[in-house]
Structures are given as C-alpha cells and as structure tokens.
Amino acid sequence: MSALRAGKDRSPWRVYTRNPATGVLVHDGLIYRGERCAQREARKINRVLGQPAEARPVD
C-alpha cells in the first residue's frame, strides 16, 4: 500500500444513523480510522439493525 493511500485511509470518520423517534441524525459516539472501516460499520448497522446508516468524514 502506498504512503499516499495509507494516509487517506487513516482519516477520521463517523457513522450516523437516524433516530427513529425524533428523526434526528445521530452518530454512534465512535471515530473510525479510514473510510473503508467506517463504511463497513455502516453496512453492519444496516444489515443487523435494519436502520439506514451512513459514514461521513469528521469536520
């Protein structure tokens, strides 16, 4: 893996889901290192809990 790719892969990301009671987008409280890891967790939440989830970079 190149240094450039490794550097991009270590950026901070959060996973957000929509609170069914209020409709507000909330994050799970964790910071994931890399987009790939965050996307994997979002897919897991979607599959296991049946809630739509999305990964976004930390501002």
mmCIF file of the N, C-alpha and C atoms, coordinates in Angstrom:
data_MODEL
# 
_entry.id   MODEL 
# 
loop_
_atom_site.group_PDB 
_atom_site.id 
_atom_site.type_symbol 
_atom_site.label_atom_id 
_atom_site.label_alt_id 
_atom_site.label_comp_id 
_atom_site.label_asym_id 
_atom_site.label_entity_id 
_atom_site.label_seq_id 
_atom_site.pdbx_PDB_ins_code 
_atom_site.Cartn_x 
_atom_site.Cartn_y 
_atom_site.Cartn_z 
_atom_site.occupancy 
_atom_site.B_iso_or_equiv 
_atom_site.pdbx_formal_charge 
_atom_site.auth_seq_id 
_atom_site.auth_comp_id 
_atom_site.auth_asym_id 
_atom_site.auth_atom_id 
_atom_site.pdbx_PDB_model_num 
ATOM 1   N N  . MET A 1 1  ? 0.849   -1.168 0.000  1.00 0.00 ? 1  MET A N  1 
ATOM 2   C CA . MET A 1 1  ? 0.000   0.000  0.000  1.00 0.00 ? 1  MET A CA 1 
ATOM 3   C C  . MET A 1 1  ? 0.897   1.234  0.000  1.00 0.00 ? 1  MET A C  1 
ATOM 4   N N  . SER A 1 2  ? 0.630   2.188  -0.860 1.00 0.00 ? 2  SER A N  1 
ATOM 5   C CA . SER A 1 2  ? 1.456   3.384  -0.944 1.00 0.00 ? 2  SER A CA 1 
ATOM 6   C C  . SER A 1 2  ? 1.229   4.283  0.266  1.00 0.00 ? 2  SER A C  1 
ATOM 7   N N  . ALA A 1 3  ? 2.190   5.151  0.537  1.00 0.00 ? 3  ALA A N  1 
ATOM 8   C CA . ALA A 1 3  ? 2.080   6.068  1.674  1.00 0.00 ? 3  ALA A CA 1 
ATOM 9   C C  . ALA A 1 3  ? 0.909   7.027  1.495  1.00 0.00 ? 3  ALA A C  1 
ATOM 10  N N  . LEU A 1 4  ? 0.670   7.462  0.258  1.00 0.00 ? 4  LEU A N  1 
ATOM 11  C CA . LEU A 1 4  ? -0.446  8.364  -0.002 1.00 0.00 ? 4  LEU A CA 1 
ATOM 12  C C  . LEU A 1 4  ? -1.776  7.689  0.296  1.00 0.00 ? 4  LEU A C  1 
ATOM 13  N N  . ARG A 1 5  ? -1.928  6.478  -0.161 1.00 0.00 ? 5  ARG A N  1 
ATOM 14  C CA . ARG A 1 5  ? -3.176  5.747  0.086  1.00 0.00 ? 5  ARG A CA 1 
ATOM 15  C C  . ARG A 1 5  ? -3.351  5.444  1.569  1.00 0.00 ? 5  ARG A C  1 
ATOM 16  N N  . ALA A 1 6  ? -2.273  5.081  2.241  1.00 0.00 ? 6  ALA A N  1 
ATOM 17  C CA . ALA A 1 6  ? -2.346  4.789  3.672  1.00 0.00 ? 6  ALA A CA 1 
ATOM 18  C C  . ALA A 1 6  ? -2.732  6.041  4.450  1.00 0.00 ? 6  ALA A C  1 
ATOM 19  N N  . GLY A 1 7  ? -2.222  7.202  4.034  1.00 0.00 ? 7  GLY A N  1 
ATOM 20  C CA . GLY A 1 7  ? -2.563  8.448  4.699  1.00 0.00 ? 7  GLY A CA 1 
ATOM 21  C C  . GLY A 1 7  ? -4.037  8.785  4.566  1.00 0.00 ? 7  GLY A C  1 
ATOM 22  N N  . LYS A 1 8  ? -4.601  8.562  3.391  1.00 0.00 ? 8  LYS A N  1 
ATOM 23  C CA . LYS A 1 8  ? -6.024  8.816  3.200  1.00 0.00 ? 8  LYS A CA 1 
ATOM 24  C C  . LYS A 1 8  ? -6.873  7.823  3.988  1.00 0.00 ? 8  LYS A C  1 
ATOM 25  N N  . ASP A 1 9  ? -6.401  6.625  4.100  1.00 0.00 ? 9  ASP A N  1 
ATOM 26  C CA . ASP A 1 9  ? -7.163  5.578  4.775  1.00 0.00 ? 9  ASP A CA 1 
ATOM 27  C C  . ASP A 1 9  ? -7.210  5.783  6.287  1.00 0.00 ? 9  ASP A C  1 
ATOM 28  N N  . ARG A 1 10 ? -6.372  6.632  6.850  1.00 0.00 ? 10 ARG A N  1 
ATOM 29  C CA . ARG A 1 10 ? -6.341  6.849  8.298  1.00 0.00 ? 10 ARG A CA 1 
ATOM 30  C C  . ARG A 1 10 ? -7.108  8.093  8.730  1.00 0.00 ? 10 ARG A C  1 
ATOM 31  N N  . SER A 1 11 ? -7.832  8.722  7.821  1.00 0.00 ? 11 SER A N  1 
ATOM 32  C CA . SER A 1 11 ? -8.576  9.919  8.184  1.00 0.00 ? 11 SER A CA 1 
ATOM 33  C C  . SER A 1 11 ? -9.754  9.559  9.096  1.00 0.00 ? 11 SER A C  1 
ATOM 34  N N  . PRO A 1 12 ? -10.163 10.479 9.988  1.00 0.00 ? 12 PRO A N  1 
ATOM 35  C CA . PRO A 1 12 ? -11.253 10.175 10.929 1.00 0.00 ? 12 PRO A CA 1 
ATOM 36  C C  . PRO A 1 12 ? -12.634 10.248 10.275 1.00 0.00 ? 12 PRO A C  1 
ATOM 37  N N  . TRP A 1 13 ? -13.454 9.266  10.556 1.00 0.00 ? 13 TRP A N  1 
ATOM 38  C CA . TRP A 1 13 ? -14.824 9.180  10.038 1.00 0.00 ? 13 TRP A CA 1 
ATOM 39  C C  . TRP A 1 13 ? -15.771 8.831  11.178 1.00 0.00 ? 13 TRP A C  1 
ATOM 40  N N  . ARG A 1 14 ? -17.027 9.199  11.035 1.00 0.00 ? 14 ARG A N  1 
ATOM 41  C CA . ARG A 1 14 ? -18.088 8.814  11.977 1.00 0.00 ? 14 ARG A CA 1 
ATOM 42  C C  . ARG A 1 14 ? -19.206 8.124  11.216 1.00 0.00 ? 14 ARG A C  1 
ATOM 43  N N  . VAL A 1 15 ? -19.934 7.285  11.919 1.00 0.00 ? 15 VAL A N  1 
ATOM 44  C CA . VAL A 1 15 ? -21.089 6.596  11.337 1.00 0.00 ? 15 VAL A CA 1 
ATOM 45  C C  . VAL A 1 15 ? -22.349 7.192  11.956 1.00 0.00 ? 15 VAL A C  1 
ATOM 46  N N  . TYR A 1 16 ? -23.259 7.617  11.102 1.00 0.00 ? 16 TYR A N  1 
ATOM 47  C CA . TYR A 1 16 ? -24.501 8.248  11.543 1.00 0.00 ? 16 TYR A CA 1 
ATOM 48  C C  . TYR A 1 16 ? -25.701 7.375  11.206 1.00 0.00 ? 16 TYR A C  1 
ATOM 49  N N  . THR A 1 17 ? -26.673 7.367  12.119 1.00 0.00 ? 17 THR A N  1 
ATOM 50  C CA . THR A 1 17 ? -27.956 6.708  11.886 1.00 0.00 ? 17 THR A CA 1 
ATOM 51  C C  . THR A 1 17 ? -29.054 7.697  12.251 1.00 0.00 ? 17 THR A C  1 
ATOM 52  N N  . ARG A 1 18 ? -30.237 7.457  11.747 1.00 0.00 ? 18 ARG A N  1 
ATOM 53  C CA . ARG A 1 18 ? -31.357 8.343  12.055 1.00 0.00 ? 18 ARG A CA 1 
ATOM 54  C C  . ARG A 1 18 ? -32.123 7.774  13.246 1.00 0.00 ? 18 ARG A C  1 
ATOM 55  N N  . ASN A 1 19 ? -32.318 8.609  14.264 1.00 0.00 ? 19 ASN A N  1 
ATOM 56  C CA . ASN A 1 19 ? -33.084 8.210  15.438 1.00 0.00 ? 19 ASN A CA 1 
ATOM 57  C C  . ASN A 1 19 ? -34.542 8.048  15.020 1.00 0.00 ? 19 ASN A C  1 
ATOM 58  N N  . PRO A 1 20 ? -35.104 6.842  15.160 1.00 0.00 ? 20 PRO A N  1 
ATOM 59  C CA . PRO A 1 20 ? -36.474 6.628  14.676 1.00 0.00 ? 20 PRO A CA 1 
ATOM 60  C C  . PRO A 1 20 ? -37.516 7.454  15.438 1.00 0.00 ? 20 PRO A C  1 
ATOM 61  N N  . ALA A 1 21 ? -37.265 7.763  16.696 1.00 0.00 ? 21 ALA A N  1 
ATOM 62  C CA . ALA A 1 21 ? -38.244 8.503  17.496 1.00 0.00 ? 21 ALA A CA 1 
ATOM 63  C C  . ALA A 1 21 ? -38.307 9.981  17.103 1.00 0.00 ? 21 ALA A C  1 
ATOM 64  N N  . THR A 1 22 ? -37.148 10.582 16.846 1.00 0.00 ? 22 THR A N  1 
ATOM 65  C CA . THR A 1 22 ? -37.105 12.016 16.584 1.00 0.00 ? 22 THR A CA 1 
ATOM 66  C C  . THR A 1 22 ? -36.799 12.363 15.138 1.00 0.00 ? 22 THR A C  1 
ATOM 67  N N  . GLY A 1 23 ? -36.216 11.441 14.390 1.00 0.00 ? 23 GLY A N  1 
ATOM 68  C CA . GLY A 1 23 ? -35.834 11.705 13.015 1.00 0.00 ? 23 GLY A CA 1 
ATOM 69  C C  . GLY A 1 23 ? -34.519 12.453 12.888 1.00 0.00 ? 23 GLY A C  1 
ATOM 70  N N  . VAL A 1 24 ? -33.829 12.655 14.009 1.00 0.00 ? 24 VAL A N  1 
ATOM 71  C CA . VAL A 1 24 ? -32.557 13.383 14.010 1.00 0.00 ? 24 VAL A CA 1 
ATOM 72  C C  . VAL A 1 24 ? -31.415 12.421 13.689 1.00 0.00 ? 24 VAL A C  1 
ATOM 73  N N  . LEU A 1 25 ? -30.448 12.896 12.923 1.00 0.00 ? 25 LEU A N  1 
ATOM 74  C CA . LEU A 1 25 ? -29.268 12.106 12.596 1.00 0.00 ? 25 LEU A CA 1 
ATOM 75  C C  . LEU A 1 25 ? -28.306 12.126 13.788 1.00 0.00 ? 25 LEU A C  1 
ATOM 76  N N  . VAL A 1 26 ? -27.922 10.968 14.293 1.00 0.00 ? 26 VAL A N  1 
ATOM 77  C CA . VAL A 1 26 ? -27.022 10.883 15.445 1.00 0.00 ? 26 VAL A CA 1 
ATOM 78  C C  . VAL A 1 26 ? -25.867 9.947  15.107 1.00 0.00 ? 26 VAL A C  1 
ATOM 79  N N  . HIS A 1 27 ? -24.680 10.224 15.683 1.00 0.00 ? 27 HIS A N  1 
ATOM 80  C CA . HIS A 1 27 ? -23.549 9.330  15.453 1.00 0.00 ? 27 HIS A CA 1 
ATOM 81  C C  . HIS A 1 27 ? -23.440 8.360  16.620 1.00 0.00 ? 27 HIS A C  1 
ATOM 82  N N  . ASP A 1 28 ? -22.705 7.301  16.417 1.00 0.00 ? 28 ASP A N  1 
ATOM 83  C CA . ASP A 1 28 ? -22.632 6.235  17.419 1.00 0.00 ? 28 ASP A CA 1 
ATOM 84  C C  . ASP A 1 28 ? -21.603 6.503  18.514 1.00 0.00 ? 28 ASP A C  1 
ATOM 85  N N  . GLY A 1 29 ? -20.949 7.656  18.482 1.00 0.00 ? 29 GLY A N  1 
ATOM 86  C CA . GLY A 1 29 ? -20.002 8.007  19.541 1.00 0.00 ? 29 GLY A CA 1 
ATOM 87  C C  . GLY A 1 29 ? -18.584 7.549  19.290 1.00 0.00 ? 29 GLY A C  1 
ATOM 88  N N  . LEU A 1 30 ? -18.353 6.865  18.193 1.00 0.00 ? 30 LEU A N  1 
ATOM 89  C CA . LEU A 1 30 ? -17.014 6.369  17.892 1.00 0.00 ? 30 LEU A CA 1 
ATOM 90  C C  . LEU A 1 30 ? -16.436 7.098  16.695 1.00 0.00 ? 30 LEU A C  1 
ATOM 91  N N  . ILE A 1 31 ? -15.121 7.163  16.642 1.00 0.00 ? 31 ILE A N  1 
ATOM 92  C CA . ILE A 1 31 ? -14.430 7.707  15.473 1.00 0.00 ? 31 ILE A CA 1 
ATOM 93  C C  . ILE A 1 31 ? -13.683 6.552  14.825 1.00 0.00 ? 31 ILE A C  1 
ATOM 94  N N  . TYR A 1 32 ? -13.985 6.316  13.563 1.00 0.00 ? 32 TYR A N  1 
ATOM 95  C CA . TYR A 1 32 ? -13.362 5.227  12.815 1.00 0.00 ? 32 TYR A CA 1 
ATOM 96  C C  . TYR A 1 32 ? -12.187 5.771  12.027 1.00 0.00 ? 32 TYR A C  1 
ATOM 97  N N  . ARG A 1 33 ? -11.123 5.016  11.944 1.00 0.00 ? 33 ARG A N  1 
ATOM 98  C CA . ARG A 1 33 ? -9.934  5.422  11.199 1.00 0.00 ? 33 ARG A CA 1 
ATOM 99  C C  . ARG A 1 33 ? -9.992  4.861  9.801  1.00 0.00 ? 33 ARG A C  1 
ATOM 100 N N  . GLY A 1 34 ? -10.374 5.716  8.870  1.00 0.00 ? 34 GLY A N  1 
ATOM 101 C CA . GLY A 1 34 ? -10.432 5.324  7.466  1.00 0.00 ? 34 GLY A CA 1 
ATOM 102 C C  . GLY A 1 34 ? -11.852 5.153  6.970  1.00 0.00 ? 34 GLY A C  1 
ATOM 103 N N  . GLU A 1 35 ? -12.054 5.545  5.727  1.00 0.00 ? 35 GLU A N  1 
ATOM 104 C CA . GLU A 1 35 ? -13.380 5.446  5.113  1.00 0.00 ? 35 GLU A CA 1 
ATOM 105 C C  . GLU A 1 35 ? -13.832 4.000  4.994  1.00 0.00 ? 35 GLU A C  1 
ATOM 106 N N  . ARG A 1 36 ? -12.925 3.133  4.650  1.00 0.00 ? 36 ARG A N  1 
ATOM 107 C CA . ARG A 1 36 ? -13.281 1.717  4.455  1.00 0.00 ? 36 ARG A CA 1 
ATOM 108 C C  . ARG A 1 36 ? -13.842 1.101  5.735  1.00 0.00 ? 36 ARG A C  1 
ATOM 109 N N  . CYS A 1 37 ? -13.196 1.377  6.842  1.00 0.00 ? 37 CYS A N  1 
ATOM 110 C CA . CYS A 1 37 ? -13.655 0.861  8.136  1.00 0.00 ? 37 CYS A CA 1 
ATOM 111 C C  . CYS A 1 37 ? -15.033 1.431  8.490  1.00 0.00 ? 37 CYS A C  1 
ATOM 112 N N  . ALA A 1 38 ? -15.213 2.731  8.288  1.00 0.00 ? 38 ALA A N  1 
ATOM 113 C CA . ALA A 1 38 ? -16.487 3.374  8.611  1.00 0.00 ? 38 ALA A CA 1 
ATOM 114 C C  . ALA A 1 38 ? -17.616 2.843  7.727  1.00 0.00 ? 38 ALA A C  1 
ATOM 115 N N  . GLN A 1 39 ? -17.343 2.659  6.442  1.00 0.00 ? 39 GLN A N  1 
ATOM 116 C CA . GLN A 1 39 ? -18.365 2.123  5.539  1.00 0.00 ? 39 GLN A CA 1 
ATOM 117 C C  . GLN A 1 39 ? -18.751 0.701  5.934  1.00 0.00 ? 39 GLN A C  1 
ATOM 118 N N  . ARG A 1 40 ? -17.774 -0.082 6.361  1.00 0.00 ? 40 ARG A N  1 
ATOM 119 C CA . ARG A 1 40 ? -18.038 -1.448 6.801  1.00 0.00 ? 40 ARG A CA 1 
ATOM 120 C C  . ARG A 1 40 ? -18.964 -1.450 8.018  1.00 0.00 ? 40 ARG A C  1 
ATOM 121 N N  . GLU A 1 41 ? -18.718 -0.560 8.980  1.00 0.00 ? 41 GLU A N  1 
ATOM 122 C CA . GLU A 1 41 ? -19.573 -0.475 10.164 1.00 0.00 ? 41 GLU A CA 1 
ATOM 123 C C  . GLU A 1 41 ? -20.973 0.008  9.805  1.00 0.00 ? 41 GLU A C  1 
ATOM 124 N N  . ALA A 1 42 ? -21.067 0.947  8.864  1.00 0.00 ? 42 ALA A N  1 
ATOM 125 C CA . ALA A 1 42 ? -22.384 1.422  8.434  1.00 0.00 ? 42 ALA A CA 1 
ATOM 126 C C  . ALA A 1 42 ? -23.189 0.292  7.787  1.00 0.00 ? 42 ALA A C  1 
ATOM 127 N N  . ARG A 1 43 ? -22.526 -0.508 6.965  1.00 0.00 ? 43 ARG A N  1 
ATOM 128 C CA . ARG A 1 43 ? -23.219 -1.658 6.349  1.00 0.00 ? 43 ARG A CA 1 
ATOM 129 C C  . ARG A 1 43 ? -23.664 -2.662 7.412  1.00 0.00 ? 43 ARG A C  1 
ATOM 130 N N  . LYS A 1 44 ? -22.847 -2.843 8.431  1.00 0.00 ? 44 LYS A N  1 
ATOM 131 C CA . LYS A 1 44 ? -23.192 -3.777 9.506  1.00 0.00 ? 44 LYS A CA 1 
ATOM 132 C C  . LYS A 1 44 ? -24.429 -3.298 10.269 1.00 0.00 ? 44 LYS A C  1 
ATOM 133 N N  . ILE A 1 45 ? -24.487 -2.004 10.577 1.00 0.00 ? 45 ILE A N  1 
ATOM 134 C CA . ILE A 1 45 ? -25.656 -1.446 11.265 1.00 0.00 ? 45 ILE A CA 1 
ATOM 135 C C  . ILE A 1 45 ? -26.893 -1.616 10.402 1.00 0.00 ? 45 ILE A C  1 
ATOM 136 N N  . ASN A 1 46 ? -26.757 -1.361 9.134  1.00 0.00 ? 46 ASN A N  1 
ATOM 137 C CA . ASN A 1 46 ? -27.877 -1.508 8.213  1.00 0.00 ? 46 ASN A CA 1 
ATOM 138 C C  . ASN A 1 46 ? -28.359 -2.955 8.159  1.00 0.00 ? 46 ASN A C  1 
ATOM 139 N N  . ARG A 1 47 ? -27.432 -3.880 8.086  1.00 0.00 ? 47 ARG A N  1 
ATOM 140 C CA . ARG A 1 47 ? -27.780 -5.301 7.966  1.00 0.00 ? 47 ARG A CA 1 
ATOM 141 C C  . ARG A 1 47 ? -28.352 -5.854 9.270  1.00 0.00 ? 47 ARG A C  1 
ATOM 142 N N  . VAL A 1 48 ? -27.700 -5.584 10.393 1.00 0.00 ? 48 VAL A N  1 
ATOM 143 C CA . VAL A 1 48 ? -28.084 -6.200 11.664 1.00 0.00 ? 48 VAL A CA 1 
ATOM 144 C C  . VAL A 1 48 ? -29.291 -5.510 12.300 1.00 0.00 ? 48 VAL A C  1 
ATOM 145 N N  . LEU A 1 49 ? -29.292 -4.186 12.331 1.00 0.00 ? 49 LEU A N  1 
ATOM 146 C CA . LEU A 1 49 ? -30.366 -3.453 12.998 1.00 0.00 ? 49 LEU A CA 1 
ATOM 147 C C  . LEU A 1 49 ? -31.489 -3.032 12.059 1.00 0.00 ? 49 LEU A C  1 
ATOM 148 N N  . GLY A 1 50 ? -31.222 -3.107 10.750 1.00 0.00 ? 50 GLY A N  1 
ATOM 149 C CA . GLY A 1 50 ? -32.238 -2.716 9.792  1.00 0.00 ? 50 GLY A CA 1 
ATOM 150 C C  . GLY A 1 50 ? -32.455 -1.213 9.716  1.00 0.00 ? 50 GLY A C  1 
ATOM 151 N N  . GLN A 1 51 ? -31.496 -0.423 10.212 1.00 0.00 ? 51 GLN A N  1 
ATOM 152 C CA . GLN A 1 51 ? -31.588 1.031  10.157 1.00 0.00 ? 51 GLN A CA 1 
ATOM 153 C C  . GLN A 1 51 ? -30.622 1.564  9.120  1.00 0.00 ? 51 GLN A C  1 
ATOM 154 N N  . PRO A 1 52 ? -31.050 2.539  8.325  1.00 0.00 ? 52 PRO A N  1 
ATOM 155 C CA . PRO A 1 52 ? -30.108 3.128  7.377  1.00 0.00 ? 52 PRO A CA 1 
ATOM 156 C C  . PRO A 1 52 ? -28.991 3.840  8.119  1.00 0.00 ? 52 PRO A C  1 
ATOM 157 N N  . ALA A 1 53 ? -27.777 3.655  7.680  1.00 0.00 ? 53 ALA A N  1 
ATOM 158 C CA . ALA A 1 53 ? -26.616 4.287  8.299  1.00 0.00 ? 53 ALA A CA 1 
ATOM 159 C C  . ALA A 1 53 ? -25.697 4.787  7.196  1.00 0.00 ? 53 ALA A C  1 
ATOM 160 N N  . GLU A 1 54 ? -24.960 5.840  7.504  1.00 0.00 ? 54 GLU A N  1 
ATOM 161 C CA . GLU A 1 54 ? -24.007 6.372  6.531  1.00 0.00 ? 54 GLU A CA 1 
ATOM 162 C C  . GLU A 1 54 ? -22.761 6.844  7.237  1.00 0.00 ? 54 GLU A C  1 
ATOM 163 N N  . ALA A 1 55 ? -21.655 6.774  6.530  1.00 0.00 ? 55 ALA A N  1 
ATOM 164 C CA . ALA A 1 55 ? -20.367 7.211  7.059  1.00 0.00 ? 55 ALA A CA 1 
ATOM 165 C C  . ALA A 1 55 ? -20.037 8.572  6.479  1.00 0.00 ? 55 ALA A C  1 
ATOM 166 N N  . ARG A 1 56 ? -19.526 9.457  7.332  1.00 0.00 ? 56 ARG A N  1 
ATOM 167 C CA . ARG A 1 56 ? -19.132 10.803 6.911  1.00 0.00 ? 56 ARG A CA 1 
ATOM 168 C C  . ARG A 1 56 ? -17.810 11.155 7.549  1.00 0.00 ? 56 ARG A C  1 
ATOM 169 N N  . PRO A 1 57 ? -16.990 11.927 6.834  1.00 0.00 ? 57 PRO A N  1 
ATOM 170 C CA . PRO A 1 57 ? -15.715 12.347 7.436  1.00 0.00 ? 57 PRO A CA 1 
ATOM 171 C C  . PRO A 1 57 ? -15.959 13.333 8.570  1.00 0.00 ? 57 PRO A C  1 
ATOM 172 N N  . VAL A 1 58 ? -15.085 13.318 9.563  1.00 0.00 ? 58 VAL A N  1 
ATOM 173 C CA . VAL A 1 58 ? -15.164 14.256 10.675 1.00 0.00 ? 58 VAL A CA 1 
ATOM 174 C C  . VAL A 1 58 ? -14.713 15.615 10.179 1.00 0.00 ? 58 VAL A C  1 
ATOM 175 N N  . ASP A 1 59 ? -15.445 16.651 10.525 1.00 0.00 ? 59 ASP A N  1 
ATOM 176 C CA . ASP A 1 59 ? -15.082 18.004 10.079 1.00 0.00 ? 59 ASP A CA 1 
ATOM 177 C C  . ASP A 1 59 ? -13.830 18.491 10.739 1.00 0.00 ? 59 ASP A C  1 
# 
